[in-house]
Amino acid sequence: MAVQKDLDYTYTLIDKIFRFCFGEYGDFSCALYKGDFSQSLEQAQRQKYEYIYDNLNIKKGDRVLDMGCGWGPFLNFLREKGVKGVGVTLSSGQARACQNNGLDVHLLDCRTIKPDMLGTFDAITSIEAFEAFCSKEEWRAGKQDEIYQKFFKVVYDLLPAKGRFYLQTGTLGKKMIDPEKVDIHADKKSDAYVCAVLERQFPGHWLPSGLDQLVACAAPCFKLSAQSNGRLDYLETQNQWRKKFKSFAVEKYLFYLSIFPTYLSNKALRQRIALFGIEANRMCFERQLMDHYRLIFEKV
């Protein structure tokens, strides 16, 4: 599973850059277009929040836990709705940014939360944090199902009867190659290389095999109430991210200049930035090496 240093490697590294590009509450997860790709990224993200809000039956005054809350976009949406949102993250940069913006966010591993820590909640969300719950080494050891089952039990214990849980996550796709053939030294146009780059961008992460595995692991605690596939939405989301990262803003480029001496003197930093410059995530979705789901679970 990804631990704090893994999450800091991926998210704290880009904390300031991301917020310069996307704003204080930037959302680093797939938006919801519902087939209308003429929408702006902001409109599609807002549409996703409304979808979650409606399907979880959230109402004003409720308490909602966001597991892996990122920079707090959904928590900010809940605040606007008069809902008490509580977030947890393992990225110290994300936690600081959220706290500085007045959000109730804790630097915690959501897989360890118990009712006596933060209380119970009327609804719970996990928007693409699930991808960090199992490592490739744990998958090889045959521990993936057990890890997911334990997580669903954690969520179950935090919800009331008939409480709902929103899970948004990537999965392995129908054209995924044999994981043992993933190789950073493979041809740079190959699936093996693209997957290897993605592994290095997101250390400690390994995806579920697909929808069936998720439903089966949740089954003792939850029934699946609704689902939708977000692979095409993710491709458009990534297209919009690319434009945002490249767009000019004085504050952003002044920050780039401020870290340029460190970039020149620090080989490891140059290698990391070069690695993140490869759009492995987008290529995995294009090639159907990865898939994506939005799932509504109800406690049984």
GUPA-708870 format. One record per residue (C-alpha): residue number from 1; residue in one letter; x, y, z. Coordinates in pm, 1 decimal, m for minus. Layout:
N
 num residuo        u        v        w
 NUM       A        X        Y        Z
...
END
This chain:
300
 num residuo        u        v        w
   1       M      0.0      0.0      0.0
   2       A    111.4    358.5    m50.1
   3       V    245.3    516.0    269.8
   4       Q    289.9    883.7    354.0
   5       K    626.9    918.8    178.9
   6       D    472.9    774.0   m138.6
   7       L    182.5   1020.2   m129.3
   8       D    417.7   1306.9    m53.0
   9       Y    634.4   1201.8   m348.7
  10       T    336.7   1225.1   m584.5
  11       Y    123.0   1507.1   m445.1
  12       T    327.2   1727.3   m211.3
  13       L    587.8   1759.0   m488.2
  14       I    336.3   1934.8   m713.0
  15       D    137.1   2109.9   m439.2
  16       K    215.1   2472.7   m527.9
  17       I    226.9   2412.2   m902.9
  18       F   m109.6   2238.1   m896.0
  19       R   m278.1   2516.8   m700.3
  20       F   m128.3   2781.7   m929.9
  21       C   m284.8   2596.9  m1225.7
  22       F   m618.8   2490.1  m1077.4
  23       G   m684.9   2723.6   m785.8
  24       E   m688.2   2660.8   m413.4
  25       Y   m945.2   2381.2   m441.6
  26       G   m813.2   2216.8   m755.0
  27       D   m952.6   1870.9   m826.8
  28       F   m698.0   1607.5   m933.9
  29       S   m959.9   1344.2  m1019.3
  30       C  m1184.3   1257.0  m1313.2
  31       A  m1467.6   1499.5  m1391.6
  32       L  m1818.4   1401.3  m1506.5
  33       Y  m1919.9   1516.5  m1855.3
  34       K  m2223.0   1294.3  m1921.3
  35       G  m2125.7   1284.4  m2289.3
  36       D  m2110.8   1665.2  m2328.9
  37       F  m1744.0   1740.6  m2383.8
  38       S  m1820.0   2103.8  m2471.8
  39       Q  m1837.0   2177.5  m2097.3
  40       S  m1549.3   2343.4  m1918.1
  41       L  m1347.9   2137.6  m1672.3
  42       E  m1495.8   2340.7  m1386.4
  43       Q  m1852.0   2270.3  m1504.2
  44       A  m1782.1   1897.4  m1534.4
  45       Q  m1624.0   1881.7  m1188.8
  46       R  m1922.1   2064.0  m1039.7
  47       Q  m2151.5   1818.9  m1217.1
  48       K  m1960.8   1534.8  m1049.7
  49       Y  m2009.2   1688.8   m705.1
  50       E  m2381.9   1729.8   m766.2
  51       Y  m2399.3   1366.4   m883.4
  52       I  m2231.7   1247.8   m563.0
  53       Y  m2444.4   1474.9   m343.9
  54       D  m2769.5   1353.6   m498.3
  55       N  m2680.9    982.7   m505.7
  56       L  m2560.4    975.1   m146.1
  57       N  m2882.2   1145.0    m31.6
  58       I  m2680.9   1415.1    144.3
  59       K  m2874.7   1703.5    297.6
  60       K  m2793.0   2025.4    477.9
  61       G  m2653.8   1961.2    825.5
  62       D  m2517.1   1613.5    749.9
  63       R  m2161.3   1502.3    833.7
  64       V  m1970.1   1362.6    535.6
  65       L  m1622.9   1207.5    536.9
  66       D  m1402.3   1245.6    228.9
  67       M  m1132.6    976.8    235.1
  68       G   m831.9   1102.1     41.4
  69       C   m965.8   1454.8      7.8
  70       G   m689.2   1604.7   m206.7
  71       W   m690.4   1985.1   m199.5
  72       G  m1047.5   1983.8    m70.7
  73       P  m1265.5   2053.6   m376.7
  74       F  m1553.7   1832.0   m265.4
  75       L  m1522.1   1952.0     95.3
  76       N  m1550.0   2310.0    m27.7
  77       F  m1860.2   2214.6   m228.2
  78       L  m2012.3   2057.0     84.0
  79       R  m1936.1   2372.0    283.1
  80       E  m2127.9   2575.5     24.8
  81       K  m2422.5   2336.3     71.3
  82       G  m2427.1   2374.8    448.5
  83       V  m2287.0   2026.2    504.6
  84       K  m2014.7   1947.2    760.1
  85       G  m1733.6   1792.6    558.0
  86       V  m1435.8   1619.5    719.4
  87       G  m1136.5   1514.6    511.8
  88       V   m833.2   1292.0    555.1
  89       T   m521.6   1269.9    341.2
  90       L   m170.3   1125.4    364.3
  91       S    m16.4   1414.7    169.9
  92       S    125.4   1672.7    411.4
  93       G    114.6   1939.7    139.3
  94       Q   m252.6   1877.0     69.4
  95       A   m338.2   1875.4    440.9
  96       R   m167.3   2211.8    496.8
  97       A   m337.9   2367.4    196.3
  98       C   m681.2   2247.4    311.2
  99       Q   m629.1   2362.9    668.5
 100       N   m510.3   2703.6    550.1
 101       N   m838.0   2733.7    359.6
 102       G  m1046.3   2662.2    667.5
 103       L  m1133.2   2300.0    590.2
 104       D  m1151.0   2031.3    858.1
 105       V   m878.2   1802.2    725.5
 106       H   m659.3   1554.5    911.9
 107       L   m326.6   1395.5    817.1
 108       L   m447.8   1038.5    864.1
 109       D   m457.3    704.5    687.6
 110       C   m827.1    656.6    609.7
 111       R   m785.6    278.0    631.8
 112       T   m725.6    306.9   1006.8
 113       I  m1017.9    533.0   1105.0
 114       K  m1250.4    409.7   1377.9
 115       P  m1572.2    566.9   1507.6
 116       D  m1401.9    682.1   1829.5
 117       M  m1149.7    887.5   1628.6
 118       L  m1363.0   1120.6   1416.5
 119       G  m1713.6   1002.2   1500.5
 120       T  m1959.8    853.7   1252.7
 121       F  m2089.9   1002.4    929.4
 122       D  m2410.0   1025.9    728.9
 123       A  m2222.8    951.5    404.2
 124       I  m1866.4    879.1    292.2
 125       T  m1674.3    939.8    m28.5
 126       S  m1344.1    813.9   m164.6
 127       I  m1255.3    984.0   m491.0
 128       E   m957.1    801.2   m645.0
 129       A   m776.5    738.0   m317.1
 130       F   m860.7    367.2   m342.9
 131       E   m588.0    326.7   m605.8
 132       A   m325.9    370.7   m331.9
 133       F   m460.7    104.5    m96.6
 134       C   m278.3   m196.6   m243.9
 135       S     78.9   m212.6   m371.2
 136       K    206.5   m433.8   m648.6
 137       E    400.0   m634.6   m390.1
 138       E     81.6   m695.3   m191.6
 139       W   m100.4   m795.7   m509.2
 140       R    177.9  m1044.9   m587.0
 141       A    142.9  m1184.2   m234.8
 142       G   m229.7  m1244.5   m290.1
 143       K   m337.8   m986.4    m30.0
 144       Q   m546.3   m755.4   m250.9
 145       D   m892.0   m894.7   m171.1
 146       E   m817.0   m896.2    202.5
 147       I   m698.9   m533.4    190.5
 148       Y  m1015.3   m421.4     11.5
 149       Q  m1243.9   m622.1    239.6
 150       K  m1087.0   m462.6    546.8
 151       F  m1131.8   m116.8    397.0
 152       F  m1500.4   m172.9    320.7
 153       K  m1543.8   m287.0    682.3
 154       V  m1383.6     39.9    802.1
 155       V  m1633.9    236.9    591.8
 156       Y  m1921.7     14.8    710.4
 157       D  m1845.4     87.1   1076.1
 158       L  m1852.5    464.5   1015.9
 159       L  m2196.8    472.0    851.4
 160       P  m2554.6    442.2    982.7
 161       A  m2801.6    179.2    862.1
 162       K  m2858.6    219.4    486.7
 163       G  m2573.5    471.5    474.7
 164       R  m2418.3    529.3    134.2
 165       F  m2058.4    528.6     14.7
 166       Y  m1929.7    678.8   m310.9
 167       L  m1620.9    511.5   m457.2
 168       Q  m1446.6    651.5   m764.3
 169       T  m1144.1    457.5   m880.7
 170       G   m934.8    343.6  m1170.2
 171       T   m909.2    m27.8  m1243.0
 172       L   m704.8   m242.6  m1474.5
 173       G   m849.6   m236.2  m1826.4
 174       K   m949.6   m509.7  m2066.3
 175       K   m624.9   m469.8  m2264.0
 176       M   m391.4   m463.7  m1964.7
 177       I    m73.5   m658.9  m2027.8
 178       D     73.6   m924.3  m1799.3
 179       P    188.8   m715.5  m1499.3
 180       E    511.9   m910.7  m1481.3
 181       K    605.9   m776.1  m1826.3
 182       V    597.3   m413.5  m1708.3
 183       D    951.8   m285.0  m1764.4
 184       I   1101.7     65.6  m1750.0
 185       H   1369.7    m51.9  m1994.8
 186       A   1117.2   m163.3  m2258.9
 187       D   1064.8     21.7  m2586.7
 188       K    933.7    369.2  m2502.5
 189       K    632.1    322.3  m2729.5
 190       S    533.6     m5.5  m2567.5
 191       D    259.3    m75.1  m2313.8
 192       A    523.8   m227.0  m2086.3
 193       Y    713.2    102.9  m2069.9
 194       V    404.2    322.6  m2025.3
 195       C    284.6    108.9  m1733.6
 196       A    631.4    118.8  m1577.8
 197       V    637.6    498.9  m1592.3
 198       L    297.1    514.0  m1426.1
 199       E    420.7    283.8  m1148.8
 200       R    709.7    522.2  m1081.4
 201       Q    485.5    828.5  m1085.6
 202       F    257.1    666.4   m827.5
 203       P    473.6    448.8   m598.9
 204       G    291.3    204.1   m375.6
 205       H    m17.3    199.5   m600.0
 206       W   m179.2   m100.8   m765.4
 207       L   m525.0   m104.1   m922.7
 208       P   m813.6   m343.4   m865.1
 209       S   m865.9   m593.5  m1145.5
 210       G  m1209.6   m457.4  m1231.9
 211       L  m1567.3   m396.0  m1126.7
 212       D  m1636.8   m758.2  m1031.8
 213       Q  m1357.3   m763.9   m775.8
 214       L  m1479.9   m441.1   m614.2
 215       V  m1838.9   m561.4   m586.7
 216       A  m1730.0   m899.4   m446.4
 217       C  m1502.2   m743.2   m184.3
 218       A  m1774.7   m500.6    m76.8
 219       A  m2052.3   m760.9    m74.9
 220       P  m2046.0   m862.2    291.7
 221       C  m2099.8   m499.0    390.1
 222       F  m2249.3   m318.8     90.0
 223       K  m2468.7   m368.6   m214.2
 224       L  m2398.9   m181.4   m537.9
 225       S  m2679.0     68.4   m602.5
 226       A  m2547.9    251.3   m912.6
 227       Q  m2245.0    259.4  m1140.0
 228       S  m2108.1    449.7  m1436.2
 229       N  m1793.2    421.2  m1643.9
 230       G  m1563.1    721.1  m1660.9
 231       R  m1284.3    618.2  m1901.1
 232       L  m1379.5    867.0  m2173.9
 233       D  m1445.5   1134.3  m1912.3
 234       Y  m1095.4   1080.5  m1779.2
 235       L   m941.3   1129.7  m2122.1
 236       E  m1117.9   1466.2  m2157.4
 237       T  m1027.9   1559.8  m1799.4
 238       Q   m662.0   1495.3  m1878.3
 239       N   m684.5   1701.4  m2196.6
 240       Q   m810.0   1993.4  m1988.5
 241       W   m540.5   1939.2  m1725.1
 242       R   m273.0   1958.9  m1993.7
 243       K   m405.3   2298.1  m2107.0
 244       K   m414.9   2425.4  m1749.2
 245       F    m57.5   2318.8  m1678.0
 246       K     65.6   2493.0  m1993.5
 247       S   m136.6   2812.7  m1951.9
 248       F     54.4   3129.3  m1860.2
 249       A     15.0   3292.8  m1519.2
 250       V    267.7   3537.1  m1374.8
 251       E    266.0   3387.3  m1024.7
 252       K    310.5   3036.0  m1159.3
 253       Y    605.9   3124.3  m1380.6
 254       L    772.3   3326.5  m1103.3
 255       F    753.9   3011.6   m892.0
 256       Y    910.5   2810.2  m1176.8
 257       L   1196.6   3062.0  m1184.5
 258       S   1239.2   3038.7   m806.4
 259       I   1300.8   2661.9   m819.3
 260       F   1515.4   2670.7  m1135.5
 261       P   1851.9   2681.8   m946.6
 262       T   1744.7   2375.2   m747.2
 263       Y   1634.4   2207.9  m1070.7
 264       L   1980.8   2264.2  m1221.6
 265       S   2170.3   2139.0   m917.6
 266       N   1948.0   1847.3   m818.7
 267       K   1964.3   1553.6  m1059.2
 268       A   1697.7   1357.0   m870.8
 269       L   1452.5   1647.5   m903.2
 270       R   1523.5   1675.0  m1276.7
 271       Q   1455.0   1304.4  m1317.5
 272       R   1129.3   1328.5  m1123.8
 273       I   1004.4   1626.5  m1324.7
 274       A   1098.3   1452.9  m1650.0
 275       L    909.4   1143.4  m1537.1
 276       F    595.0   1343.3  m1461.6
 277       G    625.2   1502.5  m1804.6
 278       I    533.8   1166.4  m1961.9
 279       E    155.1   1138.3  m1988.1
 280       A    146.5    774.1  m1888.7
 281       N   m194.8    802.5  m1723.3
 282       R   m357.6    935.6  m2039.8
 283       M   m189.3    673.1  m2258.4
 284       C   m307.9    391.3  m2029.7
 285       F   m667.6    507.9  m2065.5
 286       E   m633.6    556.8  m2442.3
 287       R   m495.3    206.4  m2485.6
 288       Q   m754.9     58.5  m2245.5
 289       L   m481.6    m66.3  m2016.6
 290       M   m683.8    109.0  m1746.8
 291       D  m1054.0    163.4  m1687.2
 292       H  m1248.7    386.6  m1450.7
 293       Y  m1566.7    354.9  m1241.7
 294       R  m1799.9    563.8  m1025.6
 295       L  m1980.6    340.0   m777.8
 296       I  m2260.2    402.2   m528.5
 297       F  m2265.6    146.7   m244.3
 298       E  m2538.5    114.5     19.7
 299       K  m2482.5    m43.0    358.6
 300       V  m2665.4   m373.6    408.5
END
